[in-house]
């Protein structure tokens, strides 16, 4: 099932996994006009291409290891680490060890739905 805007209860096992790139898939878990939560699954070696958008994004590394580039600065992150990417900050990543990233956006990403 696809998550509906403003749905209060969103169970992981009921939300469809969408392929969104080579070795990358996501579940849009919940959203309103103001915010969105997306769970991204990465295979080792998958690349989140460099990009930017007009949303503030917080990324929680739920599993795995990644090399992130944010505004030209590269750092390795692992399970438990968090990144804050302000609106229009250019960013991307390479998955070094199979993992999961949980993204929170404000406002919500209309282009995802």
C-alpha positions in Angstrom: 0.0 0.0 0.0 1.1 3.6 -0.5 1.1 5.8 2.5 -1.6 8.5 2.4 -1.1 12.1 3.5 -1.9 12.7 7.1 -2.4 9.0 8.0 -1.7 8.6 11.7 -0.8 4.9 11.8 1.7 3.7 9.3 3.0 0.1 9.7 6.3 -0.8 8.1 5.1 -4.2 6.9 2.1 -2.6 5.1 4.0 0.1 3.2 5.2 -0.7 -0.4 8.9 -0.6 -1.1 9.6 1.5 -4.2 12.8 1.1 -6.3 14.3 4.5 -6.8 17.8 3.8 -8.1 20.3 1.1 -8.7 20.6 -0.7 -5.4 18.3 1.8 -3.6 14.7 1.4 -2.6 12.5 3.4 -0.2 9.3 3.4 1.8 7.5 6.7 2.3 6.3 6.1 5.9 4.4 9.2 6.8 3.8 12.7 5.6 1.8 15.9 5.9 2.3 19.3 4.3 4.9 20.2 6.9 7.0 17.0 7.2 7.9 13.6 5.7 9.6 10.4 6.9 11.2 8.2 4.3 13.1 4.9 5.0 15.8 4.2 2.3 17.4 0.8 1.8 20.9 0.7 0.2 22.8 -2.2 -1.2 26.6 -2.1 -0.8 28.1 0.1 -3.5 24.8 2.0 -4.3 25.2 5.7 -5.0 22.9 8.4 -3.9 23.8 10.9 -6.6 24.8 14.5 -5.7 21.7 16.7 -5.6 20.0 19.5 -3.7 16.4 20.5 -3.0 14.6 23.3 -1.2 13.9 21.2 1.9 15.7 20.8 5.2 16.7 17.1 5.6 17.8 15.2 8.6 19.2 11.8 7.9 19.5 9.1 10.6 21.8 6.2 9.8 19.7 3.2 11.0 22.2 0.6 9.7 25.3 0.3 7.6 28.2 2.6 6.7 28.2 5.4 4.2 30.5 8.0 2.8 28.6 11.3 2.6 29.5 14.5 0.8 27.6 17.6 2.1 28.6 21.0 0.6 31.9 19.6 -0.6 32.9 18.0 2.7 33.3 14.2 2.9 32.8 12.1 6.0 32.2 8.5 6.9 29.0 7.8 8.9 27.8 4.7 10.5 24.8 3.3 12.5 23.6 5.9 15.0 25.0 8.9 13.2 22.8 11.9 12.1 23.3 14.5 9.4 21.5 17.8 9.0 21.3 19.1 5.5 19.9 22.6 5.2 17.7 23.7 2.3 19.6 23.7 -1.0 22.7 22.1 0.5 24.3 19.9 -2.2 24.7 16.3 -0.9 25.1 12.7 -1.9 26.5 9.4 -0.6 28.1 6.0 -1.4 27.0 3.0 0.6 30.1 1.2 1.9 28.2 -1.5 3.9 24.6 -2.5 3.2 22.4 -0.1 5.2 19.3 1.9 5.9 18.9 5.7 6.1 15.9 7.3 7.6 15.2 10.8 6.2 13.0 13.5 7.6 12.1 16.4 5.4 10.5 19.7 6.0 8.4 20.6 4.2 7.3 17.3 2.6 8.8 16.2 -0.7 5.9 16.6 -3.2 8.1 15.0 -5.9 8.1 11.7 -3.9 4.4 11.3 -4.0 
